[in-house]
């Protein structure tokens, strides 16, 4: 059976701080999802260089929080970004 976690996070037009921890939100010991879909809202809307910096920082934070998952796709639409992440273990069953 495929298990999916879908969630959104409002960044308040901020870059991730060094002490932010997404694991209580994304990691559950009772239910380990095979696919995680994350929507980030209100990303900084500046020149392209700043948008890429914000995108990169949030992507790295998600990768650090979910080391056993692989990024399947992500899409940026103005101040919103969507990440689709899948579990390695589910793909190789």
Wavefront OBJ file of the C-alpha trace (Angstrom):
o trace
v 0.000 0.000 0.000
v 1.242 3.480 -0.880
v 1.368 5.958 2.017
v 1.446 9.702 1.226
v 2.115 12.710 3.478
v 0.998 16.077 2.102
v 1.767 19.303 3.906
v 2.354 23.001 3.407
v 4.604 25.417 5.236
v 4.409 29.215 5.218
v 7.940 30.644 5.068
v 6.768 34.223 5.738
v 9.126 35.398 2.956
v 12.128 34.267 5.005
v 15.111 32.074 4.287
v 15.343 29.060 6.618
v 17.093 29.905 9.868
v 19.977 27.756 11.072
v 17.962 26.382 13.999
v 14.754 25.421 12.173
v 13.817 21.753 12.532
v 11.256 20.300 10.121
v 11.522 16.754 11.485
v 8.600 16.976 13.984
v 6.407 17.972 11.050
v 7.746 15.532 8.430
v 8.928 12.490 10.391
v 6.596 10.206 12.313
v 7.671 6.982 14.001
v 4.164 5.501 13.744
v 3.606 6.062 10.001
v 6.468 6.298 7.522
v 5.158 7.684 4.217
v 6.399 6.383 0.874
v 5.787 9.724 -0.814
v 5.958 13.204 0.704
v 4.551 16.262 -1.051
v 5.595 19.603 0.436
v 4.273 23.013 -0.524
v 6.206 26.090 0.590
v 4.238 29.329 0.598
v 5.388 32.957 0.571
v 8.966 32.384 -0.570
v 10.957 35.603 -1.039
v 10.038 37.318 -4.310
v 13.132 39.202 -5.376
v 15.394 39.057 -8.373
v 16.138 35.634 -9.839
v 19.389 35.266 -7.904
v 17.580 35.623 -4.566
v 14.813 33.259 -5.643
v 17.429 30.623 -6.473
v 19.136 31.186 -3.109
v 15.857 30.700 -1.245
v 14.963 27.651 -3.316
v 18.393 26.122 -2.732
v 18.324 26.720 1.046
v 14.866 25.202 1.498
v 15.742 22.250 -0.738
v 18.915 21.560 1.297
v 16.957 21.751 4.562
v 14.386 19.239 3.272
v 17.160 16.906 2.068
v 18.864 17.138 5.481
v 15.578 16.412 7.275
v 14.721 13.455 5.015
v 18.023 11.673 4.226
v 16.298 8.397 3.228
v 14.209 10.116 0.558
v 14.974 11.253 -2.973
v 13.615 14.360 -4.685
v 11.330 13.272 -7.516
v 10.365 16.726 -8.778
v 9.899 20.302 -7.700
v 8.150 23.263 -9.270
v 8.371 26.956 -8.408
v 5.403 29.199 -9.175
v 6.055 32.792 -8.083
v 6.200 32.684 -4.263
v 5.207 29.028 -3.994
v 7.302 25.905 -4.446
v 6.252 22.261 -4.480
v 8.491 19.276 -3.731
v 7.652 15.624 -4.441
v 9.921 13.297 -2.485
v 9.876 9.492 -2.458
v 11.326 6.864 -0.149
v 14.225 4.769 -1.465
v 12.899 1.715 0.365
v 9.499 1.883 -1.355
v 11.009 1.967 -4.851
v 13.220 -1.058 -4.300
v 10.678 -3.467 -2.843
l 1 2 3 4 5 6 7 8 9 10 11 12 13 14 15 16 17 18 19 20 21 22 23 24 25 26 27 28 29 30 31 32 33 34 35 36 37 38 39 40 41 42 43 44 45 46 47 48 49 50 51 52 53 54 55 56 57 58 59 60 61 62 63 64 65 66 67 68 69 70 71 72 73 74 75 76 77 78 79 80 81 82 83 84 85 86 87 88 89 90 91 92 93
